[in-house]
């Protein structure tokens, strides 16, 4: 095939590729408005982080009474690092893809690029298969970043096959635009699910780490003194009860408390020396039944 005809054929193939991506993105956008989908994802990741943190502390996340906006706010820490890494990798990938496509269209090192793409696609497929088997057979020993590796493998394998398809002559059998759109939609769906899986695992790991950090940082939490006209019966040896009232006006003071969070109309306290293994979480209502004073 003449060089000019080959260039036109590859340009048309590139147009088909872009058309398939546009069709796939149109299908995905039809599922729901981007803002709604993003809000739902933030809520889910925030819940995963909070649930893992509460479980590490021996609690149920429903005790905290978090609202939707609370889950969205606490999800930011869990999503910040994965999103930055994904966006940075996307920028590098776009630049590399543009450079390789230009070299293929200009027939500069075309054979070497296509051969390397075929080998890379095979290795990426093996990576996805091995990672999936390990995740199913040994889920407890699967690395935290395994879903991200699987998503990367699927993307790289698909990308390399697209490069090889671009480098073939137009006389070779090719997929129709509809077939390309279906293929792209399926690939994006698989990658999205893998990213959800990996980010949920990461959010849970962040939640568990935060719960363990309370053990080292409990002494830096705000110190609280609770005053109550009736004995509260707090069953932690680290919390001391002192009667400071008179016989006619009984008043009890409780020392050794550290504020964890105020949520759902309740105060959650830890105590000095708290650990996830043998510590106690004290829950008191946010009403006029007790008076709470905070200090450093």
Buried (B, 14 or more C-beta within 10 A) or exposed (E): EEEEEBBBBBEEBBEBBEBBBEBBBEBBEEEEEEEEEEBEBBBBBBBBBBBBBBBBBEBEBEBBEBEEEBBBEBBEBBBEEBEEEBEEEEEEBEEEEEEBBEBBBEEEEBEEBBEBBBEBBEBBBEBBEBBBEBBEEEEEEBEEBBBBBBBBBBBBBBBBBBBBBBBBEEEEEBEEBEEBBBBBBEBBEBBEEBBBBBBBBBBBBBBBEBBBEBBEEBEEBEBBBBBBEEEBEBEBEBBBBEEEEEEEEEBBBBBBBBBBBEBBEBBBBBBBBBEBEEBBBBBBEEEEEBEBEEEE
